[in-house]
Amino acid sequence: MNMRVIIVAFVCCLLSPSYVGAVSADLDKIVAVVNSDVITQSELDKKTVMIKKQLSNAKTPVLRQQVLDSIINNLLQLQLAKRSGMQVSDVELDGIIANIAKSNGLTVSQLKQSVQEREGISINDFRNQIREQVLISRVQQQSLGRDIVVSDKEVATVLHNPPKVDNTQAQYHVVDILFETSDDTSKDKLEKITKVAKQAATKLQRGISVDKVVKESQGNFDAQIIQNNDLGWRKIDELPTLFAKEITKMNINQVVGPLQAPNGVHLLKLLGMNSSSSQSTKITAEQAREIIYQRKLVEKIKPWLEGLRKAAYVKIIK
């Protein structure tokens, strides 16, 4: 398993479950039962807060449900790993973390500091997250990988058209204008917000300053619902997926939106981008085969997870 994939899964998604002790489970409200394990309110709250940080402080219960679904899916896979006798020793985990740090151009200390500062989690939680992601990856490969066949023709196709890679890890300076919504926002109110957001996007594209556009747009509403969030300079994998898909296609000073998200309607303006050179790279036949294998594995995961969930005892407690 590529170590960069593991760290992206951990830092960008942060959705794998952490176990809670028996005492905590007794004292904390149980929100779901998954076979013989439980998911507590505090665990769900903790994971939801982590995701909110990546979505401009999203406040909707829809996000909470998405997080709960991810925790359930991960827990089912971890249970399968346990039944299969899979383990990741502390020594092995230390080596994996060292490789993650190296692949990101950091020392282990720098990696841990970065995770603590950005995500606000302890080193023990960080280690547990990585351990769980490794186990999930292994159980997926054990359960699905044996049926994957990669032909020589497929390998030849990838060798002829190798994937493009970014050799400079470009950074983007982005402003996110958020028009907040909630589950209580009516359809008419949402339509009005979207209309105002479209008008704001037009003004921004004409070169009117962000501050002025936000102030003028706010005049359309009784309450303060618009946030002007300067996200600063970030790599693409440090941005929410919704934003990343748009930003990589943007030119400097371009505006995109409205973009609908669980926490509201977003407008994005790209203020700057350091130089990036995406180019095709030469790969070996073995690397091409691994690329194809991973693609096919990803395609199998969703229906496999659906099957795991149908076969399990899962009860969500309202």
Buried (B, 14 or more C-beta within 10 A) or exposed (E): BEBEEBBBBBBBBBBBBBEBEEEEBEEBEBBBBBEEBBBBEBBBBBBBBBBBBBBBBBBBEBBBBBBBBBBBBBBBBBBBBEEEEBEBEEEEBEEBBBBBBEBBEBEBEEBBEBBBEEBEBEEEBBBBBBBBBBBBBBBBBEBBBEEBEBEEEBBEEBBEEBEEEEEEEBBBBBBBBBBBBBEEBEEEBBEBBBEBBEBBBEBBBEEEEBEEBBEBBBEBBEEEBBBBEEBEEBEBBBBBEBBBEBBBEBEEEBBBBBBBBBBBBBBBBBBEBEEBEEEEEEBEEEBBBBBBBBEBBEEBBEEBBEEBBEEBEBEEEE
